[in-house]
Amino acid sequence: MSAVLFKRYRMERKLRWLPPVPDLPEGYFWVPWDPALLAEHAEVHYRAFSRELDAQLFPSFADYFGCRLLLENISSSGYFLPQATWLIACPRECCGTIQCSSFVPRVGTIQNVGVVPEHRGRGLGRALLLQALHSFRQLGLRQAVLEVTADNEPAVHLYESLGFRTVQTLYRTPSP
C-alpha cells in the first residue's frame, strides 16, 4: 500500500510595499481577535475547510471540535499574533477568518485563511490576507510566509497575485 502524498508550496513575500487593504463589500465588516470569539473562528474555519482538499491532509479540519482544538492551540501559543488575526462578518454570520503567528524573528506566518463557500468570490480572502500583511508590517515584521496545497489553484493564484513566490516544494502525508 502506498502513502498518499500532498504537494505543498512554501511561499514567501517581503513586506516593503503592500497594496492597500480593500474596502469590504457592503454589509461586511472587520472583527479583530478577541479570545471570546474563538468559537466563531473555529466555526468559520470548519465551514471553510471541512469539504476541501486540505481536510484530507489535516483531518482536524473536517471536524468542528478538531478546528476548535487547533485554534485553541494556535491562540495559546507564545508565537500567536492576535493583532494579525481577524474575522470578517456580515449581519447574519462570521464568514472569513485568518490566524497568524511569528515563529521566527521578523517573519509573520499565515497559518490559516478561510472563507466559507457561500461568501467566496467577493474578495474576502484577498482582504483578509492584506489585513494580516499590514498588521505584520505594523508589528515591525519584514517578511510573510505560508504553506498552501499545490492543487488548491485559487489559493495559489491569490497568493501569487499578492506577491508571494514559491521558495520550496514539500510533500506531506496526512496527519494522523
Backbone bond lengths (Angstrom), bond angles and torsions (degrees), N, CA, C in turn:
res aa  C-N    CA-C-N  psi(-1)  N-CA   C-N-CA  omega(-1)  CA-C   N-CA-C  phi
1 M - - - 1.450 - - 1.526 108.54 -
2 S 1.314 117.19 130.76 1.463 120.42 -178.49 1.527 110.34 -96.25
3 A 1.316 115.21 147.66 1.466 121.39 179.24 1.523 109.40 -77.41
4 V 1.309 115.08 144.70 1.456 120.90 175.07 1.521 107.71 -81.50
5 L 1.309 116.65 128.64 1.463 121.27 177.17 1.517 109.06 -115.68
6 F 1.315 115.25 137.03 1.454 121.83 176.70 1.520 108.35 -108.12
7 K 1.321 116.04 126.10 1.457 121.20 177.17 1.526 108.07 -80.30
8 R 1.335 115.07 127.94 1.464 120.79 -179.34 1.515 108.96 -130.38
9 Y 1.313 114.86 150.97 1.457 120.90 176.23 1.524 109.25 -109.89
10 R 1.319 115.36 135.79 1.459 121.03 167.22 1.517 104.63 -94.85
11 M 1.330 115.60 123.00 1.456 120.77 -176.23 1.526 109.08 -120.61
12 E 1.332 115.09 148.25 1.462 121.50 -179.55 1.516 109.89 -134.59
13 R 1.342 113.18 158.21 1.465 120.56 177.21 1.512 108.42 -152.78
14 K 1.329 115.94 133.04 1.461 120.79 171.99 1.530 107.96 -73.64
15 L 1.335 115.46 155.97 1.474 119.74 -176.20 1.526 113.04 -108.87
16 R 1.325 117.65 16.65 1.468 119.97 -179.07 1.519 112.59 -58.47
17 W 1.305 116.83 -51.74 1.466 121.21 179.92 1.518 107.88 -122.20
18 L 1.323 115.01 134.47 1.469 120.23 178.37 1.514 109.66 -133.55
19 P 1.318 117.60 139.64 1.463 118.58 170.06 1.530 108.46 -64.60
20 P 1.307 117.83 156.53 1.470 119.32 178.94 1.535 111.07 -66.81
21 V 1.315 114.91 157.09 1.467 119.92 173.78 1.530 106.64 -70.27
22 P 1.320 117.84 124.40 1.467 119.00 -178.67 1.526 111.32 -70.15
23 D 1.323 115.10 154.27 1.457 119.11 171.61 1.519 108.31 -64.16
24 L 1.314 115.17 142.36 1.462 119.19 175.49 1.525 109.68 -74.77
25 P 1.328 117.48 152.59 1.465 119.49 176.17 1.531 110.12 -57.99
26 E 1.303 115.23 156.48 1.462 120.44 -179.75 1.528 110.32 -53.98
27 G 1.324 115.44 133.77 1.452 121.71 178.27 1.525 114.54 93.23
28 Y 1.327 117.51 -12.29 1.466 121.29 178.63 1.526 108.70 -99.42
29 F 1.331 116.30 151.04 1.468 119.59 179.97 1.527 110.49 -150.26
30 W 1.324 114.44 158.51 1.469 122.47 -179.81 1.521 110.48 -82.14
31 V 1.335 115.10 143.05 1.459 122.08 173.39 1.530 106.48 -129.11
32 P 1.340 118.46 111.94 1.468 119.65 179.52 1.523 111.46 -70.36
33 W 1.327 115.67 163.04 1.455 120.80 179.68 1.516 110.65 -56.96
34 D 1.302 114.69 136.34 1.460 123.55 172.39 1.522 104.74 -148.25
35 P 1.344 118.51 125.87 1.467 119.46 -179.22 1.528 113.08 -54.85
36 A 1.333 116.97 -27.84 1.465 120.05 178.98 1.529 112.08 -67.75
37 L 1.338 117.54 -13.33 1.467 121.66 -179.39 1.522 112.91 -102.47
38 L 1.321 117.37 15.15 1.457 120.34 -179.63 1.533 111.72 -56.66
39 A 1.320 117.29 -39.95 1.472 120.37 179.61 1.528 111.07 -62.66
40 E 1.325 117.59 -36.05 1.470 120.39 178.23 1.526 110.50 -68.00
41 H 1.334 117.11 -42.12 1.466 119.86 176.00 1.529 109.72 -59.36
42 A 1.337 116.63 -44.42 1.461 120.61 -178.98 1.533 111.08 -63.73
43 E 1.308 117.31 -41.48 1.471 121.18 179.49 1.523 111.22 -63.05
44 V 1.329 116.71 -45.70 1.472 119.70 179.01 1.521 109.54 -65.00
45 H 1.315 117.52 -43.79 1.466 121.37 178.98 1.529 109.79 -57.81
46 Y 1.314 116.54 -47.92 1.467 120.99 178.94 1.530 111.23 -59.37
47 R 1.320 116.65 -49.65 1.472 119.97 -178.11 1.519 111.89 -65.53
48 A 1.332 117.90 -32.05 1.462 121.38 -178.90 1.531 111.94 -75.62
49 F 1.332 118.11 -33.38 1.463 120.79 -170.64 1.522 115.66 -112.48
50 S 1.322 119.88 -17.67 1.466 120.95 -168.36 1.520 114.28 -60.02
51 R 1.316 118.56 -28.25 1.466 121.41 -179.01 1.529 112.27 -110.81
52 E 1.319 115.64 16.90 1.465 120.86 -177.29 1.525 110.53 -104.35
53 L 1.308 115.98 167.71 1.450 123.16 -179.74 1.524 112.17 -55.12
54 D 1.319 118.46 -38.76 1.465 120.97 -177.14 1.528 112.68 -63.85
55 A 1.320 118.03 -20.79 1.471 120.01 176.27 1.529 111.07 -69.27
56 Q 1.329 117.62 -21.02 1.466 120.72 173.94 1.528 110.45 -76.77
57 L 1.315 116.23 -36.40 1.463 121.65 179.60 1.526 111.46 -77.42
58 F 1.321 116.27 -39.77 1.461 122.87 -179.88 1.531 108.10 -120.22
59 P 1.321 118.67 88.79 1.467 120.92 -174.62 1.528 114.06 -55.97
60 S 1.322 118.66 -25.61 1.471 119.75 178.09 1.522 111.30 -61.93
61 F 1.331 117.96 -24.47 1.467 121.62 179.81 1.532 111.86 -67.93
62 A 1.327 117.51 -21.07 1.462 121.92 -176.81 1.518 112.81 -87.27
63 D 1.330 117.31 1.18 1.458 121.97 -174.40 1.535 108.78 -135.62
64 Y 1.326 117.45 130.25 1.469 120.36 -179.17 1.529 110.78 -55.79
65 F 1.329 117.56 -46.01 1.466 119.70 -177.00 1.526 111.35 -67.91
66 G 1.327 116.94 -31.35 1.462 120.43 173.87 1.520 110.76 -65.13
67 C 1.335 116.46 -41.82 1.471 120.53 177.09 1.523 110.80 -64.02
68 R 1.310 115.92 -41.56 1.467 119.47 -179.87 1.530 110.92 -64.04
69 L 1.330 117.01 -43.85 1.460 120.04 178.19 1.534 110.55 -62.97
70 L 1.315 116.71 -42.40 1.458 120.79 177.07 1.528 110.75 -56.91
71 L 1.324 117.01 -47.92 1.465 120.55 -177.93 1.523 111.82 -70.63
72 E 1.319 117.65 -31.42 1.471 119.68 173.34 1.530 109.60 -63.50
73 N 1.334 116.32 -42.65 1.465 120.23 179.38 1.525 111.72 -65.86
74 I 1.329 117.13 -44.11 1.464 120.66 178.93 1.522 110.21 -60.99
75 S 1.332 116.34 -50.20 1.468 120.02 -172.85 1.526 113.45 -73.45
76 S 1.331 118.34 -17.86 1.466 119.92 178.26 1.529 112.23 -94.03
77 S 1.310 116.82 -3.90 1.456 121.42 179.65 1.527 110.41 -73.97
78 G 1.291 116.60 147.22 1.459 121.58 175.54 1.520 112.65 -67.77
79 Y 1.324 117.51 -11.22 1.468 122.25 -179.94 1.530 112.91 -92.84
80 F 1.322 116.73 -9.74 1.462 122.76 -175.72 1.528 110.67 -61.88
81 L 1.341 115.81 140.08 1.463 122.25 177.27 1.535 109.33 -114.29
82 P 1.327 117.79 89.83 1.466 119.40 -179.73 1.527 112.33 -61.52
83 Q 1.340 117.67 -29.77 1.469 121.16 -178.77 1.530 112.34 -68.11
84 A 1.329 117.41 -16.90 1.466 121.72 -178.51 1.526 111.77 -114.01
85 T 1.320 116.48 15.57 1.469 122.34 -177.85 1.520 108.14 -113.98
86 W 1.322 116.43 125.00 1.466 121.73 -169.50 1.518 112.37 -138.05
87 L 1.314 113.95 158.24 1.462 123.37 164.71 1.523 107.36 -117.50
88 I 1.311 115.83 151.71 1.468 121.61 164.20 1.522 105.38 -113.14
89 A 1.309 115.47 135.40 1.466 121.24 -179.42 1.514 110.03 -129.97
90 C 1.307 114.61 163.51 1.457 123.15 170.30 1.531 104.96 -132.45
91 P 1.316 119.52 175.19 1.467 118.75 -174.82 1.528 115.10 -55.60
92 R 1.328 118.05 -29.66 1.468 120.29 -176.02 1.516 114.37 -87.39
93 E 1.351 117.18 -29.34 1.462 119.29 -169.60 1.519 111.56 -169.21
94 C 1.318 114.72 167.23 1.459 121.26 166.88 1.524 106.74 -85.16
95 C 1.327 117.07 140.74 1.462 118.40 -172.06 1.526 114.38 -137.87
96 G 1.320 118.88 -4.45 1.457 121.47 177.48 1.514 109.59 -144.75
97 T 1.335 116.79 146.57 1.468 120.97 -179.40 1.512 110.15 -146.48
98 I 1.312 115.41 149.17 1.463 122.30 171.67 1.518 106.81 -144.38
99 Q 1.334 115.86 137.21 1.459 121.30 176.02 1.521 107.75 -124.85
100 C 1.334 115.05 140.11 1.455 120.30 -175.28 1.521 111.71 -136.34
101 S 1.312 114.33 152.69 1.461 122.88 178.72 1.519 108.48 -142.32
102 S 1.328 115.21 175.31 1.459 120.91 173.29 1.515 107.59 -140.49
103 F 1.329 116.16 103.48 1.460 122.52 -178.27 1.521 112.22 -90.93
104 V 1.338 116.16 -20.96 1.458 123.17 -177.39 1.527 106.74 -125.15
105 P 1.331 118.48 137.20 1.469 119.24 179.85 1.534 112.35 -52.39
106 R 1.321 114.76 133.67 1.472 124.21 176.39 1.525 115.02 68.75
107 V 1.343 116.07 13.28 1.467 120.69 179.29 1.519 108.86 -126.42
108 G 1.325 116.07 122.54 1.454 121.49 175.77 1.515 110.35 -93.39
109 T 1.313 115.97 138.94 1.466 121.73 178.69 1.518 109.41 -112.60
110 I 1.314 115.97 123.12 1.458 121.42 172.56 1.514 105.60 -85.04
111 Q 1.326 116.10 112.68 1.456 119.64 -175.31 1.519 111.94 -86.09
112 N 1.302 117.58 -43.33 1.462 121.70 -179.86 1.516 108.33 -150.97
113 V 1.300 115.76 138.69 1.460 121.05 169.77 1.523 106.26 -136.92
114 G 1.320 116.09 127.09 1.457 119.39 -177.73 1.512 112.27 -147.16
115 V 1.312 114.45 144.14 1.465 122.63 175.11 1.523 106.25 -127.10
116 V 1.337 116.89 131.73 1.461 119.39 -179.12 1.533 109.29 -64.44
117 P 1.333 117.12 146.54 1.473 120.65 -172.05 1.527 115.24 -52.46
118 E 1.326 117.93 -39.15 1.470 119.67 -176.56 1.535 113.31 -66.27
119 H 1.328 117.41 -13.96 1.465 121.24 -176.53 1.525 112.83 -113.44
120 R 1.321 117.07 6.44 1.467 120.33 179.87 1.524 110.46 -73.38
121 G 1.322 114.94 159.97 1.460 121.02 178.12 1.513 113.34 83.31
122 R 1.322 118.58 12.05 1.469 122.64 -178.77 1.519 112.26 -114.99
123 G 1.339 117.38 7.66 1.454 120.76 179.30 1.521 114.42 83.83
124 L 1.332 117.70 11.60 1.458 119.98 -177.34 1.531 112.07 -70.52
125 G 1.320 118.08 -38.06 1.464 120.90 177.68 1.517 111.24 -62.44
126 R 1.331 116.56 -44.59 1.470 121.54 177.30 1.529 109.95 -60.69
127 A 1.317 116.82 -44.24 1.465 120.62 -179.88 1.531 110.75 -62.94
128 L 1.342 117.45 -44.28 1.463 120.74 178.66 1.531 110.95 -58.95
129 L 1.320 116.17 -46.82 1.462 119.92 -179.37 1.521 111.38 -62.05
130 L 1.314 116.88 -46.53 1.466 119.11 -178.86 1.526 111.43 -66.94
131 Q 1.313 117.72 -36.78 1.471 120.34 176.29 1.531 109.64 -60.80
132 A 1.326 117.55 -44.17 1.463 121.26 179.08 1.529 110.94 -66.18
133 L 1.335 117.47 -43.86 1.467 120.23 -179.83 1.523 111.53 -62.04
134 H 1.324 117.03 -41.01 1.472 119.63 176.91 1.526 110.51 -65.67
135 S 1.319 116.92 -37.00 1.474 120.27 176.39 1.524 110.26 -63.53
136 F 1.334 116.80 -42.23 1.464 120.16 177.03 1.529 110.34 -56.18
137 R 1.318 115.02 -48.48 1.465 118.82 -177.25 1.522 111.33 -63.17
138 Q 1.342 117.12 -39.91 1.469 120.41 177.65 1.523 111.48 -63.53
139 L 1.319 117.33 -26.35 1.457 122.05 177.83 1.536 112.52 -84.29
140 G 1.327 116.65 0.06 1.458 120.99 179.06 1.515 114.49 86.90
141 L 1.326 117.66 11.54 1.457 120.63 178.37 1.525 109.03 -78.04
142 R 1.316 116.27 154.14 1.471 120.72 -176.00 1.518 114.28 -113.57
143 Q 1.336 116.04 -12.38 1.457 119.49 -174.70 1.524 109.09 -149.41
144 A 1.328 115.72 152.64 1.454 122.51 175.28 1.525 108.51 -122.78
145 V 1.343 115.60 144.03 1.461 121.32 177.03 1.522 109.26 -132.94
146 L 1.316 115.19 156.32 1.465 121.67 175.37 1.508 108.44 -160.06
147 E 1.319 115.32 165.96 1.461 121.74 170.81 1.517 107.68 -122.38
148 V 1.326 115.38 146.65 1.456 121.51 179.89 1.522 108.95 -143.82
149 T 1.310 116.43 142.94 1.457 121.36 175.33 1.530 107.97 -70.42
150 A 1.320 116.30 127.21 1.464 121.92 -173.73 1.525 112.66 -57.25
151 D 1.328 117.76 -34.33 1.466 120.69 -179.21 1.528 113.08 -74.71
152 N 1.315 117.94 -7.09 1.464 121.22 176.90 1.531 107.42 -86.22
153 E 1.318 114.92 72.63 1.464 120.98 -172.99 1.528 114.29 -58.91
154 P 1.341 119.60 -41.38 1.477 117.09 177.85 1.531 112.65 -59.08
155 A 1.326 117.01 -40.18 1.468 119.82 179.57 1.525 110.49 -68.23
156 V 1.328 117.29 -44.83 1.468 120.41 179.34 1.526 109.75 -58.26
157 H 1.323 117.59 -45.17 1.474 120.68 179.67 1.524 111.16 -64.11
158 L 1.327 117.64 -40.47 1.462 120.40 177.52 1.521 110.28 -60.43
159 Y 1.320 117.24 -48.90 1.467 120.23 -178.55 1.528 110.68 -61.66
160 E 1.328 116.73 -43.42 1.471 119.57 178.75 1.525 111.01 -62.90
161 S 1.328 117.25 -38.61 1.472 120.11 -179.44 1.528 111.81 -66.10
162 L 1.337 116.34 -20.44 1.462 120.78 178.49 1.530 112.37 -99.75
163 G 1.332 116.50 12.70 1.456 120.32 173.29 1.514 115.98 94.39
164 F 1.327 118.40 4.18 1.466 119.77 175.75 1.525 108.51 -74.83
165 R 1.329 115.27 142.32 1.456 121.47 177.76 1.526 108.96 -126.64
166 T 1.318 115.57 141.46 1.456 120.66 178.36 1.521 109.23 -70.67
167 V 1.329 116.14 127.38 1.465 121.05 179.47 1.528 111.37 -115.28
168 Q 1.334 116.71 -13.16 1.460 119.83 -179.66 1.520 109.11 -159.08
169 T 1.320 116.79 142.57 1.458 122.36 172.54 1.519 106.98 -108.00
170 L 1.328 115.34 129.39 1.460 122.55 -177.24 1.516 109.29 -120.09
171 Y 1.303 116.65 155.75 1.457 121.45 174.48 1.516 106.76 -125.26
172 R 1.316 115.91 123.02 1.470 121.44 -175.85 1.522 110.43 -121.54
173 T 1.318 114.35 146.06 1.459 120.55 170.95 1.524 107.71 -96.15
174 P 1.318 118.24 155.23 1.466 120.32 178.98 1.532 111.08 -57.86
175 S 1.317 114.99 145.72 1.462 120.81 174.95 1.524 108.63 -69.12
176 P 1.339 116.69 148.66 1.478 118.35 179.23 1.510 111.65 -69.81
